[in-house]
């Protein structure tokens, strides 16, 4: 991979990261700003559960990916992005439960740090995976696309019908999913 290609890759990774952080921040408040609109609930946080905060990373990065795919010529884009978004999204609960388990407290500044670190990890991993030139076969691209859409579907579905598990519980409001 040439110097210009690496520079373009870094530009896209940085742009995706910045877009995700900015849009994720807006999505944290969007549901309330729209008067608790049920359509906005599908992709914005409807409560303070860890699950809803995972959406704040995934949906902006997913949208950015759908735009980026039209402008980039990368033979391993879908597989790399699919894997990196799964990893970045999974980091949110891993880091959240680690820090709250160790400290016994929940701090808003730490939640924001977890979000930013997880988004940075997702886009850095994506950049590294793409630069390897691996994961280029058709089935790997199809698997990456399926992984992205599966996660999008699960986020929407479990916003309205969440499993009754701690990941989905908003202890402050005492609710799972969209409050009644």
N, C-alpha and C positions, 0 to 999 in steps of 0.2 A: 504494500500500500504506500503510495507516494505521500510526500509532505503536504501537498494541496488537499488530497483526500482526507488525511488525518485532521487537517485544519477544519475542513468542512464538517467532518464527523464531530469534532469538539464543539463547533458552533451549534450544530443541531442538538447535541446533548445538553449544552448549557442553556440553549433556548427552551428545550423541553423541561428542564429542571425549573427554570425561572417561571415559565408559564404554569407549571403544575403547582408551585408554591403560591403564586398569586391567585390563580383560579381556585385552588383548594381553600385558601383563606376566605375568599368570597363565598364559596359553597358552604362554609361553616355557618354562615348567617343567612343564606338565601331562603331557606324554608320559612323562617320567621318573617323575613322581609317581604315575602310574597303572600303573607297572611295565611301561612300553613297550607299552601297550595299542594294538592296531592300529586300533581305531575312533578313539581320541583322536589318532592320528597324522594322520588326515584333515584336521584343522583346527588342530592345534598344531604347534610346531616339533619336528622329529625330529632335527635336526642344526643346525650353525652356518652353513649356506649362506645366501647372500643370499635365495634363493627362499623358504626356510623363514621368514625374517624378514619377507618381504612378506606371508605368511599372517597374521602377528600383527596387522597393520593391517587386512587385508581382512575376516577372519571376524568379529571383534567389530563392525566397522562394518556388515557385511552383516546380522548378527543384529539390531543396533539398527535398521537400516532396515526389516527385516521387522516389527518391533514398531511403529516410528514410522508406517508406512504406514496402520495401523489407527486411529491417533489424530489424524492431520493431514489437513486438507482442502487439498491443494495440487495444482493442475492440472498442475504440471510436476515433481512429486516424483521419479518414476522416471527421467526423462531427466536431471534435474539430479544425482541421486544416482549414477546409473550413470556419468556422465561424471566426477564428482568423485572417486568411488572408484577409477576407472581412473587418474586423474591422481595421486592420493595414493599409491596402491600403486606406480605406476611411479617416483615420486620416491625410493622407498627405494633401489633399485639405482643410480639416477642420482647421488644424493648420496653413497651409500656408495663407489662406484667413483671419484667425483670426489675425495673427501677422502683415500681410501687411495692414489689415484694421485698426488696432489700431495704428500702427506706421506711415503708409503712405509711407513706403519705403520697398524695397526688398533687403535683405542682403544675399550674398552667404553663410556666416557662419550660418545664421539662417536656410537657406534651407537645409544645411547639417544636422543641429541639428534636424529639422523636420523629415528628412529621418531616421536618427539613432533612434530617439525616437519612430517613428512609427514602425520600424522593431522590436525594443525591446518590444514594447507593444504587437505586434502580437505574438511573441514567448513566452512571459510571459503569455499572455492569453491562448495560446495553452497548455502550461505546467499546468496551473491552471485547465483548463477544463478537461484535461486528468486525473489529480489526483483526480477529483471528482468521476470518474467512471460512469458519466452520459453520455447520448447520445450514447448508445451502440446498439440500435435496428437497424435492417437491413435498414429500410426506412431512418433513420437518417444518416447512413453511405452513402447510395445512394444519399441523398440530399447534403451531404458534398462534395462528388465527383462531382456531377452535378454543385454545386456552384463554385468549383475550375475550372472545364473545361469551364463553362459559362463565367467566368471572363477572362480566357485565350483567348477564342474566341472573346469576345468583345474588348479586348485590341488589338488584331491583326486586326480585322475588322475596328475599329475606328482609327487605325493608318493610314490606306490607305483611308478611307472614313469617316472622323470625322464629327460629327454634328457641325454646326456653332453656338457654344455656347462658352462663355468665358473660360470654363474649358479647351478647346482644342486650344485656341488662343495663339500663341506666338507673343506677342506685339513687341518684339525686331526685329523679322524677318518679321512680318506682314503676317504670314501664319497659316493655320490649317493643321495638319498632315504632311505628307511627302512633303517637298518643291519640286516644279517642277524643 
